[in-house]
Each structure stands twice: as structure tokens, then as C-alpha cells.
Amino acid sequence: MALPAIAPYTMPGAAELPQNKVSWTPDPKRAVLLIHDMQNHFVKAFTAGQSPVTELVANIQRLRQHCTALDIPVVYSAQPGGQSIEQRGLLLDFWGMGIAAGPGPEQIIDALKPAEGDVHLTKWRYSAFRRTGLMEMLKEKGRDQLIITGIYAHIGCLQTASDGFMSEIQPFLVADALGDFSREQHLMALNYAAKLCAVTTVTDRVIEMLGPVGAGAFTPQSVREEVAELLVQPPSELAEDENLLDRGLDSIRIMSLVERWRRKGAEITFVELAERPTLTDWYALLSSGSRQPESVTTR
């Protein structure tokens, strides 16, 4: 049973959002971003280069960039290809055998390729919570909010929101970072969620509520903890002015810090960190060298 070809439709905007029944606000310390099933197999059903897929991909890119800069975990769900009849279960009756075997169809699209450190979940049923370990990951990280993006709005995205709600997770469905079979089904998912299990919102509003990226993304404690994590040492053992190179912080680890902190908005270089390898100097650099992250364009 093949997926239907999805005719272009106008992406719902802020003016079309249903009235939310609750007033939850996403918090950088509580939230996780879910990029749901943005695989070649599913995305190819849309008309390339037209709405809603153009806005869908661009808005997920913006959210991923902003969340990464704020140290909000980014989670990808993806269904495996070549499933057996037993693995498909009752999905077989509705959708057939699903994604074909082979790496191409099941891969996340190139424009949203996961970055190092992102979490990848193998997904077996509509809800991203079923048999994936997502709930355990949220609990382990002390997080109880899920920002949901991806496809399809009225199937997996809505089921994930409902499932999370029933386990005390606050879901946020980002209307203009979702895609569906049709505009009617897209709006149906938003209306159901707003009335029964989630907050519906848009990309601009989520970014605004999560707060800006810049010097505020760095604190002396956060810098200390990130360095200690790389060194596999307790943060309390790192002195403010000791030479971190003597602690074993090699060039590979410094480069990983450069990449991580640049994603958060810091204008720093490998040479700057290597020449001044103390927590005090690094925090001074990070505090003075903040910028807004560069925009990511859709490929």
C-alpha cells in the first residue's frame, strides 16, 4: 500500500491556530525537540519545492539550530526499512510492508541530517514513545516537555503528543513545522491537540518563548561542566585558573568544544582556546564573543 501523493497546500500559520486549552510555555531546561520521521520515504510523497514541504523543512532547521544553541536535546525518530511481517504487526493491515530494505528510503533527508550528539530512535509504531526508549531518555535528562515537528501531523505526531500527555509530558505541536496528507488533516490534528492533549504554536513563537541565544547561553558553571564532561572528571576538581592542557584536554577535545560553542553563538577559534587554556579565560572569551548563529538554508 503506497503512500498517497500529497498535493501542495498552504502551510497553516499563526492566525489559523485553534484556541489552546492550556497555557504551557516551553522551557530550555525542560524541553526536548523531536524531529519525527523526516525520512526520504515519507518526504518524497510531497511535491518538491512547494508548500508545505518548503516551510516544513526550513522551520525544522530553524528550531533545530535554536535548540542546539540552547543545549536542548534533539531527537530524531525514524522507521526501519525491510521490516518482517511480525515487526509490522497491525500496521501491515493499514500500510502494507512499509519502507523497503536499504539505507536510502529510511534515511533522514539530507537537509535535516542529524548532527553529532543528536539522539536517533528506531520507531516501530505511530507514537514515538512506543518501544523506543524516548520516555526513559526524558526521565534520565529530567525533561518533561516535547516540542514536536515532522510528519505526518494527524498520524505519528498527534499520537506521540497524546501518548506523552498521558505520561505527564507537556507536548507542543509546532503547526508550521509539521506536514500532512492534506490541509484538512493537518488542521484536524491541530484542533484535536489544542482541545485534548497539547499546545499548538508556530516556529517563531517557540523560538521567542525559548529565549535568545548569546552570552546568556554561557555561565561559569555550564562551561566548567562541559569541560569536565569531556575530561570525564567531576566539575568540582577543575580549578578556575589551572592549565587544562595539563589535565589532558587535547586538540580533538578542544575542537569539539569550539564546534559546540560556535553552535551556541560564540565567536571563538581553536587558537584562542589553545593559547588561553583556563576556565577563567574561556568564560571571558565566550562572554565577550557572542553572536547570533548563522542561518541554515534549505537544500
C-alpha positions in Angstrom: 0.0 0.0 0.0 1.8 3.1 -1.2 1.7 6.5 0.4 -0.7 8.9 -1.3 0.9 11.6 -3.5 0.4 14.8 -1.5 -0.9 17.8 -3.4 0.6 21.2 -2.4 -1.3 23.1 0.2 -0.8 26.3 2.2 1.0 25.8 5.5 -1.1 26.8 8.4 0.1 30.0 10.1 -0.4 31.7 13.5 -3.7 33.3 12.6 -5.2 29.8 12.0 -4.2 28.2 15.2 -7.0 26.8 17.3 -7.5 28.2 20.8 -5.3 26.3 23.2 -7.0 25.0 26.4 -3.8 25.3 28.4 -1.0 27.9 28.6 2.1 25.8 28.9 5.4 27.6 27.9 8.4 25.7 26.5 11.4 25.9 28.8 15.0 25.3 27.6 15.7 23.4 30.8 12.7 21.1 30.4 12.2 20.7 26.7 13.4 18.2 24.0 13.0 18.7 20.3 11.5 15.8 18.4 12.1 15.6 14.6 9.6 13.0 13.7 10.1 10.6 10.7 11.6 13.1 8.3 12.8 10.3 6.1 13.2 10.1 2.4 10.4 7.5 2.1 7.9 9.9 3.6 9.1 13.3 2.4 9.1 12.2 -1.2 5.3 12.0 -1.1 5.2 15.8 -1.1 5.6 18.0 -4.2 9.3 19.1 -4.0 9.9 22.8 -3.9 6.3 23.7 -3.0 4.3 24.3 0.2 4.0 22.8 2.7 7.3 20.9 2.4 9.4 24.0 1.8 8.2 25.7 5.1 8.3 22.3 6.9 12.0 21.7 6.3 13.0 25.4 6.8 11.2 25.7 10.1 12.5 22.5 11.5 16.0 23.7 10.5 15.4 26.9 12.5 14.1 25.1 15.5 16.9 22.6 15.5 19.5 25.3 15.2 18.0 27.3 18.1 17.5 24.3 20.3 21.1 23.1 19.7 22.4 26.6 20.6 20.4 26.4 23.9 21.6 22.9 24.7 18.1 21.5 24.2 18.4 17.8 23.2 17.4 17.0 19.7 15.8 13.6 19.0 15.1 12.0 15.6 12.6 9.2 15.1 12.9 7.0 12.0 11.2 3.8 11.0 13.5 1.0 9.8 13.3 -0.5 6.4 12.7 -4.1 5.5 10.6 -5.0 8.5 9.3 -8.5 8.8 5.6 -9.3 9.0 5.9 -9.9 12.7 7.6 -6.5 13.2 4.9 -4.7 11.2 2.1 -6.2 13.2 -1.3 -4.5 12.7 0.4 -1.7 10.7 0.6 -4.3 7.9 -3.2 -4.2 7.5 -3.3 -0.4 7.0 0.0 0.4 5.3 1.5 -2.8 4.0 5.2 -3.7 4.5 6.3 -0.1 4.9 9.7 1.2 4.0 11.7 -1.0 1.6 15.0 -2.5 2.7 18.2 -0.5 2.0 19.7 2.7 3.5 18.3 5.2 1.0 14.5 5.3 1.7 14.8 5.1 5.5 17.5 7.8 5.9 16.7 11.2 7.2 16.6 13.8 4.4 20.0 15.5 3.7 18.7 18.9 4.7 18.0 17.7 8.2 20.9 15.2 8.6 21.4 14.5 12.4 24.4 16.2 14.0 26.9 14.5 16.3 25.3 14.3 19.7 21.7 14.1 18.4 19.7 11.1 19.5 18.3 8.7 16.9 15.4 6.4 17.8 14.2 3.5 15.8 10.4 3.8 15.7 8.0 0.9 15.3 4.5 2.3 15.8 2.7 5.6 15.4 3.8 7.0 18.7 7.5 7.8 19.1 7.1 6.6 22.8 6.3 3.0 21.9 9.3 0.6 22.2 11.8 3.4 21.6 13.2 4.4 25.0 12.1 8.1 24.5 10.3 8.2 27.8 13.3 6.8 29.6 15.6 9.3 28.0 13.3 12.2 29.0 13.3 11.0 32.6 17.0 10.4 32.7 17.6 14.0 31.5 15.0 15.4 33.8 12.9 16.8 31.0 9.1 16.8 30.8 8.3 18.8 27.6 8.4 17.7 24.0 8.4 20.1 21.0 7.0 18.0 18.1 7.9 18.6 14.5 7.8 16.4 11.4 5.3 14.2 9.6 2.6 13.2 9.5 0.7 15.6 11.7 -2.5 13.6 12.1 -0.8 10.2 12.5 2.5 9.8 14.3 2.9 13.4 15.5 -0.6 13.6 17.0 -0.3 10.1 18.5 3.1 11.0 20.1 1.5 14.1 21.6 -1.4 12.2 23.0 0.8 9.4 24.3 3.2 11.9 26.0 0.3 13.8 27.6 -0.9 10.6 29.2 2.5 10.1 30.8 2.7 13.6 32.2 4.8 15.1 29.3 3.8 18.5 28.0 3.6 18.3 24.2 3.9 21.3 21.8 2.8 20.8 18.2 4.6 23.3 16.0 1.9 23.9 13.3 4.2 25.3 10.6 6.9 22.7 11.3 4.5 19.8 10.5 3.3 18.2 7.3 0.4 16.0 6.4 -1.6 14.3 3.7 -3.8 17.4 3.3 -4.5 20.8 4.8 -7.7 19.4 6.3 -6.0 16.6 8.1 -3.2 19.0 9.2 -5.8 21.3 10.7 -7.7 18.4 12.3 -4.6 17.3 14.1 -4.0 20.8 15.5 -7.6 21.2 16.6 -7.6 17.8 18.4 -4.3 18.5 20.1 -5.4 22.0 21.3 -8.6 20.7 22.8 -7.3 17.5 24.4 -3.5 17.0 24.9 -1.1 19.7 23.7 -0.3 23.3 23.0 -0.4 24.3 19.3 2.0 27.0 18.3 4.3 28.2 15.4 8.1 28.3 14.9 8.5 32.0 15.6 6.6 31.8 18.8 8.6 28.7 20.1 11.9 30.5 19.4 10.6 33.6 21.1 9.5 31.7 24.2 12.7 29.6 24.5 14.6 32.9 24.6 17.6 34.4 22.7 21.0 32.8 22.1 24.1 34.7 23.0 26.3 35.4 26.0 23.4 34.2 28.2 23.9 30.7 26.8 27.2 30.5 28.9 27.7 30.6 32.6 30.9 29.7 34.5 29.2 26.6 35.8 28.0 25.5 32.4 31.5 26.0 30.9 33.0 24.0 33.8 30.5 21.2 33.4 31.1 20.8 29.6 34.8 20.7 30.0 34.6 18.2 32.9 32.3 16.0 30.7 35.0 15.8 28.0 37.7 15.1 30.6 35.5 12.5 32.3 36.2 14.2 35.6 34.0 15.8 38.4 33.4 19.5 37.7 34.5 20.3 41.3 38.0 19.1 40.6 38.7 21.7 37.9 40.3 24.9 39.2 39.4 28.2 37.6 43.0 29.1 36.6 44.7 25.7 36.0 46.1 24.8 32.6 43.5 22.4 31.1 46.1 21.0 28.7 47.8 19.5 31.8 44.5 17.9 32.6 44.6 16.0 29.3 42.5 18.3 27.2 43.9 17.5 23.8 43.4 19.2 20.4 40.5 16.9 19.4 38.6 17.8 22.6 39.3 21.5 22.2 38.0 21.3 18.6 34.8 19.7 19.8 34.3 22.5 22.3 34.9 25.1 19.5 32.2 23.4 17.3 29.8 23.1 20.2 30.2 26.7 21.4 30.0 28.2 18.0 26.6 26.5 17.5 25.6 28.3 20.7 26.6 31.6 19.2 30.2 32.2 20.3 32.7 33.8 18.0 35.7 31.7 19.1 38.6 29.8 17.4 40.7 26.8 18.2 43.8 29.0 18.5 42.1 31.2 21.1 41.2 28.3 23.3 44.6 26.6 22.9 46.5 29.8 23.8 44.5 30.5 26.9 43.5 27.1 28.3 41.9 28.0 31.6 38.2 28.1 32.6 38.6 31.8 33.6 40.0 32.8 30.2 37.5 30.7 28.3 34.5 32.1 30.0 35.8 35.6 29.3 36.1 34.7 25.7 32.6 33.2 25.5 31.0 36.1 27.3 32.6 38.7 25.0 32.4 36.9 21.7 28.7 36.0 21.3 26.8 36.3 18.1 23.6 35.1 16.6 24.0 31.7 14.8 24.3 31.8 11.0 21.1 30.9 9.2 20.7 27.5 7.7 19.3 27.3 4.2 17.2 24.6 2.7 19.0 22.4 0.2 
